[in-house]
């Protein structure tokens, strides 16, 4: 057990060491409270974002009913109890940015989640930490002479700590609830460039600075139902619902005069004036987190293969905060479709040969389409992606490493917007152990 916990801490330290301050390089993180991070494991992302499948050896971050899945009778645990599950994951993303005027590239590395699920009889507990949104952009606009008119930059994001409880009502049917505490901060700045009569930048430029510290609570409800259709085929379904909630945003704003080094680009502050946001009614504002609903259905052969589909809708049109209002930007209700599954050649192949080991690998694949809810210049920002992955057994127990690969695109070059072509690599450790053993002898 100690060795497995050491692996978790090493993995977390590694992800944090290589992670940048920005968890994203998307220009679309300029809007609202940033780009939404996928709430799910590498296993789920590798299946197109499909989250309805639950079992006793993998953590499910999206449906709290998964904490109380059935005892599947794992023989290393004598078929007596479900194992304690740990999972940690991170990702690397390479993004090609394309507009009607040119192209660029960027890359980020990020920590994605740390989670644990603990079985207690018919109950199950879940807790973890993961990012919810991420802000990371540096954008420039040009004037009629082709010189920089404005420069926009931002960083930060919103994180979640959650604690959940699941209950197994009867075989194959469980319910659950998560309580989330959301916290984080977003910093952004805008520089307005001024030029003299000969088109030379003046010595001092003006910069607007904004900071918002966010916090608030919300809950997530879940239901999971599984049943055998015959001796081989199993039907799996899942439903989640997150009611609308709000965050408290404590805001600061100031204006600075700065000098920009022509060689290094470093911004040197000469003077700063704080804005009295209280007088404007903006010192503390409420930010709405929209309600969200998901439903999925799938079919498969237990420990052999699975194929499912999932629909997610979110009332994004209700998002609003006075401090984050942007000209030309509106929010519309969002939705997404996921289709995916997995295949295991031979789950119980435990011979010592290499071919036997490869038979125990879990091969995953899927695709997804999402209408993000962001509308800029009357253009809806949509996303499409195709994903693949593999689960690699660790030792002779049911712990595993998971690798994921995803390619796709987000946005459009219409209306002077930017299209992102992304390639994502994900890695996770899913570790299992037995804490509570039933005594066989008196």
Secondary structure as GFF3:
##gff-version 3
##sequence-region A 1 442
A	DSSP	alpha_helix	2	18	.	.	.	ID=ss1
A	DSSP	three_ten_helix	27	30	.	.	.	ID=ss2
A	DSSP	beta_strand	35	36	.	.	.	ID=ss3
A	DSSP	alpha_helix	42	45	.	.	.	ID=ss4
A	DSSP	three_ten_helix	64	68	.	.	.	ID=ss5
A	DSSP	three_ten_helix	75	77	.	.	.	ID=ss6
A	DSSP	beta_strand	84	98	.	.	.	ID=ss7
A	DSSP	beta_strand	103	120	.	.	.	ID=ss8
A	DSSP	beta_strand	123	142	.	.	.	ID=ss9
A	DSSP	beta_strand	148	170	.	.	.	ID=ss10
A	DSSP	beta_strand	173	192	.	.	.	ID=ss11
A	DSSP	beta_strand	205	228	.	.	.	ID=ss12
A	DSSP	beta_strand	233	242	.	.	.	ID=ss13
A	DSSP	beta_strand	245	260	.	.	.	ID=ss14
A	DSSP	beta_strand	267	274	.	.	.	ID=ss15
A	DSSP	alpha_helix	277	280	.	.	.	ID=ss16
A	DSSP	beta_strand	284	289	.	.	.	ID=ss17
A	DSSP	beta_strand	292	301	.	.	.	ID=ss18
A	DSSP	beta_strand	305	314	.	.	.	ID=ss19
A	DSSP	three_ten_helix	316	318	.	.	.	ID=ss20
A	DSSP	three_ten_helix	322	324	.	.	.	ID=ss21
A	DSSP	beta_strand	329	331	.	.	.	ID=ss22
A	DSSP	beta_strand	334	344	.	.	.	ID=ss23
A	DSSP	alpha_helix	354	359	.	.	.	ID=ss24
A	DSSP	beta_strand	362	376	.	.	.	ID=ss25
A	DSSP	beta_strand	379	393	.	.	.	ID=ss26
A	DSSP	beta_strand	400	411	.	.	.	ID=ss27
A	DSSP	three_ten_helix	414	416	.	.	.	ID=ss28
A	DSSP	beta_strand	419	433	.	.	.	ID=ss29
###
